Amino acid sequence: MVSDNKKTKFLIKGGHPLNGSVKISGAKNSATKLIVASMLTFEACSFGNSPNKLSELNVTSELCRLLGSDVKIKNDNFTIQTETIKSNRIPFEYGNVNRISILFAGPLLNRCGEALIPIPGGCKIGSRPVNFHIEGLKKLGCNVEISDNFYHLKCDRLKGNNIHLEYPSVGATENILIASTLAKGRTIIFNAAIEPEIMDLIKFLQKMGAIIEISTDRKITIEGVDKLYGSPHTVISDRNQAVSFAVAGLASKGDVFVESAVQDDLITFLNAVRRVGGKFEVKENGIRFYYDGPFKPIAVETNVHPGFMTDWQQPLVVLLTQAEGISIVHETVYEKRFGYVSELKKMGAEIELYNTCLGGLTCRFANMEYYHSAVIKGPTPLKGEEIIVPDLRAGMSYLIAGLVAKGDTLINGINYIDRGYENIDEKLKGLGADITRTN
């Protein structure tokens, strides 16, 4: 858990450039899915570079234990063995903690033939429906009923099928991948997500004995096998953390080396950094980001990988408040991703939201009432305020804004931030930030 989980606020005294080196941890968006996938086998699996201090990892390990897993955690190593599934029901209270519960469908269906899973909640960034998950499971032969806010899933044995995703959903792709590895026959996912975290999951499943082919046209083919085996695996580095520390260093006009940042996973972001006038230097064990003159305005559209990631736009917007001119950000992934902007405006940011597609893409939110485009005017001096975190990535953008702002910024709801960033306050202190946890 976090260093002091009784303290629910961050107090930041801004105006100090960040300088130094910071090591990012393993990706929680990968580690949690790998842990769930390990339950497909009764043999032991182990994960290195696991972000074990994150609250989201704690929730996932608690769920695994409740279902029958033996979990051992030491430093950044996570070992799990699920010899027997003791329960096929995920408690209701876990449904609104995060969205990981729906991914347990595959292991429970393959090993028990039945699963009771609460309808999931999560960050308030849009509807994030799980209909793609459910329709995919139905295509694999699963019977689905809804009762008392639970999905009741049942099957004799999952059977391979062709599944066309209306949208390349990361979660749905992961769910179908996990479920279909032990299904009878062949499963083909069309319009699949191909994010680095998906590739990490595929590599782990292949180590376990799965047969998975990846085509260039977002097509993933899974040949079901009868058994999977335990395997060790190293979790990939967290690209969202890399971007967060990179922007924090740039926006504060500092010089930060992000250890373990991987260029392959950040190419689109690095292009945006270059366009905005930020500087970076790719090294063997990470990437250095540093300020070297005024920032320029740019236009950015979020998209599925390999496009500009939706989780990167919040910190980027803070950086663009310091650029000299008018910038545009068009969000095409989540319809309510700009819910955090009102707090930035309290701090002095000049940002206007529009319900039109301001960019080259006409996205799925066109002609709808969602405010999914932002126009940012800069440079604007930010001032410290008391603000409330609505979701994980917004929370990190508030931290960056607080570091840039003059005066004191008090951030409420830091439990969201602790879900995705291990010891974030200590890491920022190591870069020279004046940040403390408080009540």
TIPA-841257 format. One line per 2 residues: their letters; for each residue x, y, z of N, C-alpha, C. Coordinates in steps of 0.02 Angstrom, whole numbers, plus 50000, padded with zeros to 5 digits. Example, Ala and Ser with C-alpha at 12.3 -4.5 7.8 and 13.67 -1.06 7.14 Angstrom:
<atoms>
AS	50660/49716/50390/50615/49775/50390/50660/49835/50390  50642/49888/50354/50684/49947/50357/50645/50002/50394
</atoms>
This chain:
<atoms>
MV	50042/49940/50000/50000/50000/50000/50044/50063/50000  50013/50120/50003/50050/50182/50003/50083/50192/50070
SD	50128/50242/50073/50168/50251/50133/50126/50270/50194  50072/50307/50183/50028/50324/50240/49958/50331/50212
NK	49920/50275/50211/49856/50276/50178/49801/50310/50219  49818/50337/50279/49768/50374/50318/49766/50447/50297
KT	49817/50468/50262/49820/50538/50239/49793/50541/50167  49743/50584/50157/49704/50581/50096/49716/50641/50049
KF	49765/50683/50065/49777/50742/50024/49852/50751/50012  49867/50786/49957/49935/50808/49943/49936/50884/49948
LI	49987/50910/49982/50000/50982/49984/50064/50994/49944  50058/51035/49893/50115/51050/49849/50130/51124/49851
KG	50192/51140/49863/50217/51209/49857/50253/51213/49790  50222/51246/49741/50247/51243/49673/50301/51293/49656
GH	50321/51290/49593/50371/51338/49568/50442/51314/49568  50453/51249/49583/50521/51223/49585/50533/51176/49526
PL	50583/51191/49483/50598/51145/49428/50619/51076/49454  50596/51024/49421/50615/50956/49440/50681/50938/49406
NG	50726/50909/49444/50791/50889/49417/50812/50823/49449  50843/50780/49409/50869/50717/49437/50843/50657/49398
SV	50846/50599/49431/50829/50536/49399/50772/50503/49438  50726/50471/49403/50671/50435/49435/50660/50370/49398
KI	50650/50317/49436/50639/50250/49406/50564/50235/49405  50538/50219/49347/50468/50201/49343/50460/50126/49358
SG	50401/50107/49379/50388/50038/49398/50356/49999/49340  50341/49936/49354/50306/49896/49304/50236/49923/49293
AK	50208/49908/49234/50143/49934/49214/50087/49899/49251  50047/49937/49289/49991/49906/49324/49938/49881/49275
NS	49932/49915/49217/49884/49893/49167/49904/49828/49134  49966/49808/49143/49988/49743/49120/49988/49692/49177
AT	50018/49712/49234/50026/49665/49289/49960/49635/49313  49908/49677/49320/49844/49651/49345/49815/49599/49298
KL	49821/49608/49232/49794/49561/49183/49835/49497/49183  49901/49503/49191/49944/49444/49194/49927/49401/49254
IV	49914/49433/49310/49896/49397/49371/49831/49358/49361  49781/49390/49330/49718/49356/49316/49730/49297/49269
AS	49770/49307/49216/49783/49253/49168/49818/49194/49201  49857/49206/49252/49893/49151/49286/49845/49100/49316
ML	49783/49121/49329/49734/49076/49359/49706/49025/49309  49728/49029/49246/49709/48979/49197/49744/48912/49210
TF	49797/48912/49249/49834/48851/49265/49835/48839/49340  49844/48776/49359/49851/48760/49430/49924/48763/49452
EA	49969/48777/49405/50040/48782/49421/50059/48853/49441  50118/48860/49471/50140/48925/49496/50166/48969/49440
CS	50151/49034/49446/50176/49085/49400/50210/49139/49441  50261/49170/49413/50295/49224/49450/50307/49283/49403
FG	50304/49342/49433/50311/49404/49394/50363/49449/49426  50414/49467/49387/50463/49516/49409/50442/49585/49386
NS	50471/49637/49416/50455/49707/49401/50380/49721/49412  50351/49688/49460/50280/49697/49475/50270/49757/49521
PN	50223/49803/49506/50212/49862/49548/50171/49845/49610  50200/49808/49656/50162/49778/49711/50136/49827/49762
KL	50162/49889/49763/50139/49937/49813/50077/49976/49791  50055/49964/49730/49995/50000/49706/49932/49970/49737
SE	49884/50013/49753/49822/49989/49782/49785/49943/49734  49791/49955/49669/49756/49913/49620/49785/49842/49619
LN	49850/49835/49631/49879/49769/49637/49855/49734/49700  49847/49773/49753/49820/49744/49815/49750/49717/49806
VT	49708/49754/49770/49640/49732/49757/49641/49667/49716  49683/49666/49665/49687/49606/49622/49710/49545/49661
SE	49762/49554/49703/49787/49497/49742/49735/49475/49794  49698/49522/49824/49645/49504/49871/49592/49461/49836
LC	49573/49482/49776/49523/49444/49738/49548/49373/49723  49611/49368/49702/49640/49302/49687/49638/49258/49749
RL	49656/49285/49806/49655/49246/49868/49584/49223/49885  49535/49268/49876/49466/49250/49890/49442/49192/49845
LG	49468/49190/49784/49448/49138/49737/49488/49073/49746  49541/49076/49786/49578/49015/49801/49652/49016/49788
SD	49679/49072/49766/49751/49075/49749/49794/49082/49811  49854/49055/49806/49906/49067/49855/49952/49120/49826
VK	49957/49177/49860/49995/49234/49834/50052/49251/49881  50111/49260/49853/50169/49282/49892/50199/49343/49858
IK	50210/49396/49898/50236/49458/49872/50300/49477/49910  50353/49492/49872/50416/49515/49903/50449/49564/49856
ND	50458/49625/49881/50487/49679/49841/50447/49687/49777  50479/49679/49719/50441/49685/49656/50429/49617/49624
NF	50429/49565/49664/50414/49498/49640/50344/49476/49664  50306/49448/49620/50238/49426/49635/50232/49353/49612
TI	50218/49308/49660/50211/49237/49644/50140/49215/49661  50109/49178/49616/50040/49156/49625/50032/49085/49601
QT	49995/49046/49640/49977/48978/49619/49904/48966/49638  49865/48941/49591/49794/48928/49602/49781/48854/49588
ET	49797/48813/49637/49788/48741/49628/49714/48723/49622  49672/48759/49661/49600/48745/49660/49562/48811/49662
IK	49510/48816/49623/49464/48873/49627/49414/48858/49683  49416/48897/49736/49373/48884/49794/49305/48920/49788
SN	49302/48971/49747/49240/49008/49739/49236/49035/49668  49177/49032/49638/49168/49060/49571/49129/49126/49572
RI	49124/49155/49632/49086/49217/49641/49131/49272/49666  49133/49327/49630/49171/49386/49652/49125/49430/49693
PF	49144/49448/49755/49100/49487/49798/49079/49553/49766  49018/49573/49780/48988/49632/49749/49029/49695/49761
EY	49058/49701/49820/49094/49763/49837/49155/49775/49793  49179/49723/49758/49237/49732/49714/49217/49760/49646
GN	49152/49759/49631/49130/49783/49566/49143/49856/49553  49140/49898/49605/49150/49969/49597/49219/49993/49617
VN	49262/49946/49639/49331/49966/49658/49371/49980/49595  49370/49933/49548/49400/49943/49482/49367/49895/49434
RI	49393/49891/49373/49360/49851/49322/49393/49784/49310  49437/49764/49354/49473/49701/49343/49429/49640/49350
SI	49373/49645/49388/49332/49586/49404/49306/49552/49341  49289/49590/49289/49260/49560/49228/49310/49514/49193
LF	49375/49526/49203/49425/49485/49170/49434/49416/49202  49405/49406/49262/49408/49340/49293/49360/49291/49259
AG	49320/49315/49211/49273/49271/49177/49308/49212/49145  49363/49224/49109/49398/49170/49074/49423/49115/49119
PL	49463/49131/49171/49486/49078/49216/49428/49041/49250  49377/49077/49273/49322/49044/49309/49281/49000/49262
LN	49267/49023/49201/49229/48983/49154/49268/48922/49132  49332/48930/49119/49373/48874/49096/49385/48821/49150
RC	49388/48843/49213/49403/48795/49266/49342/48773/49306  49289/48814/49306/49229/48798/49345/49167/48790/49302
GE	49167/48819/49243/49108/48817/49201/49055/48868/49220  49071/48910/49269/49021/48958/49294/49056/49015/49330
AL	49028/49075/49324/49056/49132/49359/49001/49182/49375  49006/49211/49435/48962/49265/49456/49005/49327/49466
IP	48995/49378/49423/49039/49436/49422/48997/49499/49428  49012/49543/49476/48974/49606/49482/48985/49651/49422
IP	48933/49687/49402/48940/49734/49348/48990/49788/49370  49044/49798/49332/49100/49838/49357/49090/49913/49354
GG	49129/49948/49396/49131/50021/49396/49199/50043/49371  49228/50096/49402/49293/50121/49382/49296/50196/49382
CK	49347/50223/49349/49356/50296/49346/49299/50328/49308  49282/50390/49326/49226/50426/49296/49249/50464/49234
IG	49266/50427/49181/49292/50459/49121/49247/50444/49061  49190/50413/49073/49144/50395/49020/49107/50332/49039
SR	49063/50309/48995/49020/50253/49012/49060/50188/49017  49112/50179/48976/49155/50120/48977/49114/50055/48983
PV	49066/50045/48939/49024/49986/48945/49065/49922/48933  49042/49866/48963/49076/49802/48953/49037/49759/48903
NF	48995/49791/48862/48956/49752/48814/49002/49715/48765  49060/49744/48747/49106/49709/48702/49132/49646/48736
HI	49145/49649/48801/49167/49590/48838/49113/49536/48836  49052/49556/48854/48997/49509/48860/48980/49477/48793
EG	48978/49518/48740/48962/49491/48674/49017/49443/48652  49080/49459/48669/49134/49413/48651/49128/49346/48687
LK	49111/49348/48751/49102/49286/48789/49042/49246/48762  48989/49280/48742/48932/49246/48712/48953/49210/48648
KL	48994/49244/48608/49018/49213/48546/49059/49150/48559  49090/49147/48617/49129/49088/48636/49085/49033/48667
GC	49020/49044/48668/48974/48992/48692/48952/49000/48763  48965/49059/48792/48946/49070/48862/48874/49096/48866
NV	48836/49067/48911/48768/49092/48924/48773/49147/48976  48740/49204/48964/48745/49262/49008/48676/49283/49032
EI	48668/49289/49097/48608/49316/49127/48627/49371/49175  48583/49421/49184/48596/49476/49230/48544/49474/49286
SD	48568/49475/49348/48523/49473/49405/48556/49507/49464  48521/49554/49496/48545/49588/49557/48615/49618/49547
NF	48625/49653/49490/48689/49686/49475/48747/49637/49467  48732/49575/49450/48783/49525/49436/48773/49497/49366
YH	48830/49481/49333/48828/49439/49274/48834/49367/49297  48787/49325/49276/48790/49254/49290/48811/49220/49225
LK	48873/49197/49222/48903/49168/49162/48907/49092/49170  48891/49056/49116/48890/48983/49121/48907/48952/49054
CD	48944/48895/49055/48958/48858/48994/48982/48788/49012  48976/48742/48964/49006/48676/48973/49081/48681/48958
RL	49096/48703/48897/49165/48720/48879/49161/48774/48826  49203/48824/48833/49204/48878/48784/49227/48850/48716
KG	49198/48878/48663/49214/48855/48595/49237/48914/48553  49290/48903/48514/49318/48956/48473/49268/48983/48423
NN	49277/49047/48404/49231/49078/48357/49265/49140/48328  49236/49168/48275/49258/49232/48248/49223/49288/48286
IH	49262/49335/48311/49235/49390/48351/49257/49456/48320  49209/49496/48298/49223/49561/48268/49209/49615/48321
LE	49260/49650/48343/49250/49704/48392/49231/49768/48354  49177/49798/48376/49154/49861/48346/49207/49915/48355
YP	49242/49912/48411/49295/49960/48428/49352/49921/48458  49415/49938/48443/49472/49899/48468/49483/49909/48544
SV	49436/49884/48583/49437/49891/48655/49494/49850/48685  49534/49882/48728/49589/49847/48761/49561/49793/48808
GA	49514/49812/48851/49487/49765/48899/49453/49705/48866  49413/49718/48814/49379/49664/48780/49428/49617/48746
TE	49480/49645/48715/49531/49604/48683/49565/49560/48735  49583/49588/48792/49614/49550/48846/49568/49494/48870
NI	49505/49510/48879/49457/49461/48905/49450/49402/48858  49443/49417/48793/49435/49364/48743/49499/49323/48738
LI	49557/49356/48740/49621/49320/48738/49626/49270/48796  49613/49294/48856/49619/49251/48915/49570/49193/48911
AS	49507/49207/48893/49455/49156/48892/49467/49104/48838  49491/49125/48779/49494/49080/48721/49555/49035/48719
TL	49605/49047/48761/49665/49006/48758/49650/48933/48774  49601/48919/48816/49581/48851/48833/49516/48830/48800
AK	49490/48871/48755/49429/48854/48720/49442/48799/48668  49391/48764/48649/49397/48712/48598/49395/48744/48529
GR	49448/48734/48490/49449/48761/48423/49484/48828/48417  49471/48862/48362/49507/48923/48345/49463/48984/48356
TI	49494/49036/48385/49460/49100/48394/49499/49153/48355  49463/49194/48318/49495/49250/48282/49462/49315/48306
IF	49503/49361/48332/49479/49426/48353/49495/49476/48297  49443/49504/48267/49452/49555/48216/49445/49624/48248
NA	49486/49672/48224/49487/49740/48252/49508/49739/48325  49558/49697/48340/49583/49690/48409/49626/49750/48428
AI	49630/49763/48493/49679/49812/48519/49748/49781/48515  49799/49823/48504/49868/49798/48497/49916/49838/48541
EP	49890/49864/48597/49932/49903/48643/49991/49861/48670  50044/49894/48694/50100/49856/48723/50079/49809/48779
EI	50029/49829/48818/50005/49785/48872/49972/49722/48844  49939/49728/48786/49911/49669/48752/49967/49622/48730
MD	50020/49651/48702/50076/49610/48680/50110/49575/48739  50112/49610/48796/50142/49580/48855/50100/49520/48878
LI	50034/49527/48876/49990/49472/48895/49998/49413/48847  50002/49428/48782/50010/49374/48732/50076/49337/48744
KF	50129/49373/48758/50194/49341/48770/50191/49295/48831  50157/49318/48884/50150/49276/48943/50108/49214/48928
LQ	50052/49222/48894/50009/49165/48877/50047/49115/48833  50088/49140/48787/50128/49096/48746/50178/49057/48788
KM	50209/49089/48837/50253/49053/48883/50217/48998/48920  50153/49010/48935/50113/48960/48971/50092/48902/48927
GA	50099/48909/48861/50081/48854/48816/50028/48872/48766  50005/48935/48765/49954/48955/48717/49983/48963/48647
II	49940/48957/48596/49959/48967/48527/49921/49028/48501  49957/49083/48490/49926/49146/48471/49965/49178/48415
EI	49930/49194/48360/49960/49227/48302/49935/49299/48298  49980/49345/48279/49962/49415/48271/49972/49436/48199
ST	49920/49462/48168/49924/49486/48099/49931/49562/48098  49948/49590/48040/49961/49662/48036/49897/49703/48033
DR	49840/49672/48024/49777/49708/48015/49732/49704/48076  49762/49707/48135/49725/49703/48199/49687/49637/48205
KI	49715/49584/48179/49685/49518/48185/49728/49474/48229  49698/49446/48280/49733/49400/48325/49699/49333/48322
TI	49737/49280/48311/49710/49213/48305/49735/49170/48363  49689/49138/48398/49706/49095/48455/49684/49024/48441
EG	49730/48977/48443/49713/48906/48437/49708/48878/48508  49649/48856/48527/49639/48832/48595/49681/48770/48610
VD	49706/48767/48670/49745/48709/48693/49708/48678/48753  49729/48617/48771/49695/48582/48825/49722/48600/48894
KL	49783/48627/48896/49813/48639/48961/49864/48695/48956  49869/48735/49009/49921/48786/49014/49965/48772/49075
YG	50025/48799/49074/50074/48783/49125/50099/48847/49159  50129/48839/49217/50157/48896/49253/50219/48923/49217
SP	50232/48987/49227/50290/49017/49194/50311/49081/49230  50376/49097/49229/50398/49163/49253/50390/49214/49198
HT	50385/49277/49217/50377/49331/49168/50397/49397/49200  50423/49442/49160/50441/49509/49184/50392/49560/49156
VI	50360/49599/49200/50310/49648/49179/50344/49706/49143  50314/49730/49089/50343/49787/49052/50339/49850/49094
SD	50380/49898/49077/50381/49962/49112/50317/50001/49097  50297/50044/49144/50235/50082/49139/50244/50144/49095
RN	50217/50142/49035/50225/50199/48989/50187/50260/49012  50133/50250/49050/50096/50308/49077/50137/50344/49129
QA	50171/50307/49172/50216/50339/49220/50272/50376/49185  50299/50346/49132/50353/50378/49095/50331/50446/49068
VS	50271/50448/49039/50245/50511/49012/50233/50562/49068  50206/50539/49124/50191/50584/49179/50253/50618/49205
FA	50306/50581/49217/50368/50611/49242/50402/50653/49188  50396/50632/49125/50424/50672/49071/50391/50741/49069
VA	50325/50743/49070/50289/50806/49068/50302/50848/49130  50306/50815/49188/50321/50852/49250/50389/50887/49245
GL	50437/50852/49217/50503/50883/49208/50501/50941/49159  50468/50931/49103/50465/50983/49052/50424/51043/49075
AS	50364/51031/49102/50320/51086/49121/50350/51128/49177  50389/51097/49221/50421/51134/49276/50486/51167/49254
KG	50502/51159/49189/50564/51187/49160/50626/51157/49193  50622/51091/49201/50676/51055/49233/50713/51008/49186
DV	50745/50957/49216/50786/50909/49179/50780/50843/49216  50742/50796/49188/50726/50733/49222/50744/50673/49178
FV	50782/50627/49207/50796/50563/49173/50747/50511/49199  50708/50483/49152/50657/50433/49170/50687/50365/49156
ES	50711/50333/49210/50743/50268/49204/50690/50214/49188  50707/50170/49141/50665/50114/49118/50612/50136/49068
AV	50610/50200/49048/50565/50220/48994/50588/50187/48929  50540/50162/48890/50556/50124/48830/50533/50163/48768
QD	50579/50179/48724/50564/50219/48665/50510/50186/48622  50514/50120/48613/50466/50084/48570/50393/50097/48590
DL	50382/50105/48655/50313/50115/48680/50292/50188/48682  50338/50234/48665/50325/50305/48674/50335/50346/48611
IT	50340/50314/48553/50358/50349/48492/50310/50407/48477  50245/50395/48483/50196/50448/48468/50202/50505/48518
FL	50213/50489/48581/50222/50542/48632/50285/50582/48619  50339/50547/48601/50403/50582/48589/50397/50629/48530
NA	50358/50611/48480/50346/50657/48424/50311/50720/48448  50262/50712/48493/50226/50769/48519/50273/50814/48560
VR	50318/50783/48599/50367/50822/48638/50410/50864/48591  50432/50833/48537/50475/50870/48489/50437/50927/48457
RV	50374/50915/48439/50334/50968/48407/50321/51026/48455  50312/51011/48519/50296/51064/48567/50359/51102/48588
GG	50417/51077/48568/50479/51113/48584/50516/51087/48644  50492/51031/48671/50529/51000/48726/50588/50960/48699
KF	50635/50946/48742/50695/50909/48721/50697/50841/48756  50722/50791/48719/50732/50726/48750/50793/50692/48720
EV	50821/50646/48758/50880/50609/48738/50870/50536/48757  50867/50492/48707/50856/50421/48721/50923/50389/48739
KE	50923/50356/48797/50983/50321/48819/50968/50247/48826  51020/50208/48842/51013/50135/48844/50963/50113/48897
NG	50961/50147/48954/50918/50125/49009/50862/50174/49026  50845/50218/48979/50791/50265/48992/50794/50325/48945
IR	50756/50376/48961/50752/50436/48919/50757/50498/48962  50800/50544/48943/50807/50609/48977/50761/50660/48943
FY	50723/50697/48984/50680/50751/48960/50702/50816/48992  50710/50869/48952/50734/50931/48981/50707/50992/48943
YD	50701/51046/48980/50676/51110/48953/50734/51148/48921  50720/51177/48861/50771/51216/48826/50739/51269/48783
GP	50699/51312/48814/50667/51365/48777/50591/51360/48779  50557/51410/48752/50484/51413/48757/50449/51356/48720
FK	50390/51338/48744/50350/51286/48713/50306/51315/48658  50293/51274/48607/50252/51295/48550/50184/51260/48552
PI	50132/51292/48528/50066/51259/48527/50063/51204/48475  50024/51153/48488/50016/51097/48442/49944/51074/48441
AV	49926/51032/48393/49861/50999/48390/49873/50924/48397  49834/50892/48440/49842/50821/48454/49774/50787/48456
ET	49770/50727/48428/49710/50686/48433/49728/50620/48467  49690/50602/48517/49701/50537/48549/49673/50482/48505
NV	49701/50422/48512/49677/50366/48473/49703/50302/48505  49679/50245/48480/49704/50181/48504/49776/50173/48479
HP	49814/50130/48512/49883/50117/48493/49887/50094/48420  49934/50121/48381/49992/50161/48401/49981/50236/48400
GF	49919/50259/48406/49905/50330/48409/49924/50360/48477  49908/50424/48485/49923/50459/48548/49875/50434/48602
MT	49901/50406/48654/49860/50371/48704/49815/50420/48742  49753/50398/48755/49706/50440/48792/49731/50457/48862
DW	49769/50412/48893/49795/50424/48960/49850/50476/48961  49875/50496/48903/49928/50546/48899/49902/50617/48891
QQ	49838/50624/48873/49815/50692/48856/49808/50738/48917  49793/50710/48976/49785/50754/49034/49851/50789/49053
PL	49907/50752/49061/49969/50788/49075/49989/50834/49018  49976/50813/48955/49994/50855/48899/49956/50921/48901
VV	49893/50920/48920/49853/50981/48923/49885/51030/48973  49909/51005/49029/49943/51049/49077/50005/51081/49044
LL	50043/51041/49008/50102/51068/48973/50081/51121/48923  50026/51110/48887/50004/51157/48836/49979/51223/48864
TQ	49961/51223/48929/49943/51288/48960/50004/51333/48965  50064/51304/48956/50125/51344/48960/50156/51357/48890
AE	50120/51334/48837/50144/51347/48769/50121/51415/48744  50158/51444/48699/50145/51512/48676/50098/51511/48615
GI	50032/51510/48628/49984/51509/48574/49924/51464/48589  49888/51447/48536/49826/51408/48542/49839/51335/48523
SI	49825/51290/48569/49832/51218/48556/49763/51185/48555  49758/51128/48521/49695/51092/48516/49708/51019/48533
VH	49664/50991/48575/49666/50919/48591/49597/50890/48577  49596/50840/48533/49533/50806/48514/49535/50736/48544
ET	49490/50722/48591/49485/50657/48625/49436/50613/48587  49461/50555/48562/49419/50510/48523/49406/50443/48556
VY	49432/50433/48617/49426/50368/48649/49371/50367/48703  49372/50416/48749/49322/50420/48802/49284/50486/48797
EK	49219/50482/48803/49176/50541/48791/49179/50592/48847  49200/50572/48907/49200/50619/48964/49270/50628/48993
RF	49320/50624/48951/49388/50625/48975/49410/50695/48997  49372/50747/48979/49392/50815/48998/49357/50838/49061
GY	49331/50792/49101/49298/50812/49163/49344/50846/49213  49408/50839/49204/49457/50867/49250/49472/50941/49236
VS	49450/50966/49178/49471/51033/49156/49446/51088/49203  49387/51080/49233/49359/51133/49275/49406/51151/49332
EL	49440/51102/49361/49487/51116/49415/49549/51152/49390  49572/51135/49330/49629/51171/49301/49611/51244/49288
KK	49548/51256/49268/49526/51325/49256/49525/51364/49321  49508/51331/49377/49513/51364/49442/49583/51388/49456
MG	49632/51351/49430/49702/51367/49442/49727/51420/49393  49685/51442/49346/49704/51495/49300/49712/51473/49228
AE	49704/51409/49214/49711/51385/49145/49655/51414/49101  49671/51431/49040/49622/51456/48992/49607/51399/48942
IE	49554/51361/48957/49536/51303/48918/49461/51306/48904  49443/51297/48841/49372/51294/48822/49358/51226/48790
LY	49300/51198/48808/49281/51133/48782/49226/51139/48729  49228/51094/48680/49180/51096/48625/49154/51025/48611
NT	49091/51021/48587/49061/50956/48572/49068/50938/48498  49114/50970/48464/49129/50955/48394/49197/50922/48388
CL	49209/50889/48332/49273/50856/48320/49322/50907/48292  49365/50934/48334/49415/50983/48313/49480/50947/48296
GG	49482/50920/48235/49541/50883/48214/49528/50849/48148  49577/50810/48125/49570/50776/48062/49524/50716/48065
LT	49516/50686/48124/49473/50628/48132/49401/50649/48147  49354/50617/48113/49284/50622/48134/49271/50560/48176
CR	49266/50570/48240/49266/50513/48286/49195/50489/48301  49190/50437/48341/49125/50407/48356/49081/50452/48400
FA	49108/50508/48424/49068/50555/48464/49043/50614/48422  49054/50611/48356/49031/50665/48312/48955/50671/48315
NM	48931/50734/48313/48859/50748/48313/48825/50726/48378  48864/50720/48431/48837/50704/48497/48853/50762/48544
EY	48826/50760/48603/48832/50818/48648/48892/50813/48695  48936/50765/48683/48994/50758/48727/49047/50811/48711
YH	49072/50843/48763/49124/50893/48755/49192/50857/48752  49213/50841/48691/49272/50798/48683/49328/50831/48644
SA	49324/50897/48636/49379/50935/48606/49396/50994/48652  49460/51008/48658/49483/51062/48702/49527/51110/48663
VI	49516/51175/48675/49559/51227/48649/49595/51259/48708  49661/51257/48707/49702/51281/48763/49742/51343/48742
KG	49734/51396/48779/49770/51458/48764/49827/51466/48815  49887/51481/48790/49943/51489/48834/49991/51543/48808
PT	50041/51559/48847/50054/51531/48914/50013/51567/48968  49988/51530/49015/49951/51560/49071/49983/51540/49137
PL	49994/51588/49180/50021/51570/49246/49968/51533/49287  49988/51478/49316/49942/51440/49359/49953/51460/49432
KG	49899/51460/49471/49904/51478/49542/49877/51420/49584  49905/51413/49643/49884/51359/49688/49811/51365/49709
EE	49777/51308/49712/49707/51304/49732/49695/51238/49769  49637/51232/49801/49615/51167/49827/49573/51134/49774
II	49591/51074/49753/49557/51040/49698/49543/50968/49717  49497/50937/49679/49473/50869/49693/49487/50825/49633
VP	49515/50766/49645/49533/50719/49592/49472/50678/49570  49454/50677/49505/49398/50636/49482/49419/50567/49457
DL	49483/50559/49436/49506/50494/49410/49582/50493/49412  49610/50434/49397/49682/50423/49404/49724/50471/49363
RA	49713/50473/49297/49757/50513/49255/49747/50588/49266  49685/50608/49281/49673/50678/49299/49712/50695/49362
GM	49714/50649/49409/49750/50661/49471/49823/50677/49459  49855/50640/49413/49925/50653/49399/49933/50720/49364
SY	49885/50739/49322/49890/50805/49290/49884/50861/49341  49844/50850/49394/49839/50900/49448/49905/50906/49486
LI	49938/50849/49496/50004/50852/49528/50052/50894/49487  50052/50884/49422/50096/50922/49378/50078/50996/49380
AG	50012/51011/49377/49990/51081/49381/50012/51113/49447  50007/51075/49501/50028/51101/49566/50103/51115/49569
LV	50142/51073/49534/50214/51084/49532/50232/51147/49493  50191/51162/49442/50203/51221/49400/50176/51285/49432
AK	50122/51279/49470/50086/51337/49496/50126/51375/49550  50110/51439/49556/50138/51479/49610/50092/51471/49671
GD	50123/51462/49730/50084/51455/49790/50069/51382/49807  50022/51372/49853/50006/51306/49879/49947/51275/49842
TL	49953/51212/49824/49898/51174/49794/49881/51116/49840  49818/51109/49859/49795/51054/49901/49752/51008/49859
IN	49774/50946/49852/49740/50898/49809/49704/50846/49851  49638/50843/49843/49596/50795/49879/49582/50733/49835
GI	49573/50676/49867/49556/50615/49831/49616/50581/49801  49672/50579/49838/49733/50552/49810/49734/50476/49806
NY	49680/50444/49831/49676/50371/49824/49675/50351/49750  49647/50394/49707/49649/50380/49635/49721/50379/49610
ID	49761/50427/49632/49830/50431/49609/49870/50371/49633  49858/50349/49696/49894/50292/49724/49878/50227/49688
RG	49823/50225/49650/49807/50166/49611/49858/50154/49555  49888/50208/49529/49930/50201/49471/50003/50222/49479
YE	50020/50250/49538/50088/50276/49548/50114/50256/49616  50166/50214/49617/50195/50192/49680/50236/50248/49711
NI	50220/50263/49774/50260/50313/49812/50273/50376/49771  50220/50402/49740/50229/50458/49695/50258/50519/49730
DE	50237/50530/49793/50263/50588/49829/50338/50582/49843  50360/50522/49861/50431/50511/49875/50472/50519/49811
KL	50446/50494/49755/50482/50500/49692/50488/50573/49671  50434/50611/49680/50436/50682/49663/50483/50721/49709
KG	50483/50702/49773/50530/50735/49820/50602/50723/49797  50615/50662/49772/50682/50646/49748/50703/50689/49689
LG	50655/50720/49656/50669/50765/49600/50669/50838/49621  50658/50850/49686/50660/50919/49711/50593/50950/49723
AD	50538/50912/49716/50471/50940/49728/50458/50949/49802  50419/51000/49819/50398/51012/49888/50327/50985/49894
IT	50320/50921/49914/50255/50888/49917/50251/50846/49981  50194/50850/50015/50185/50811/50076/50114/50783/50077
RT	50106/50726/50110/50039/50698/50123/50011/50730/50185  49946/50743/50185/49916/50776/50242/49843/50753/50248
N	49811/50772/50303/49742/50754/50315/49695/50808/50287
</atoms>
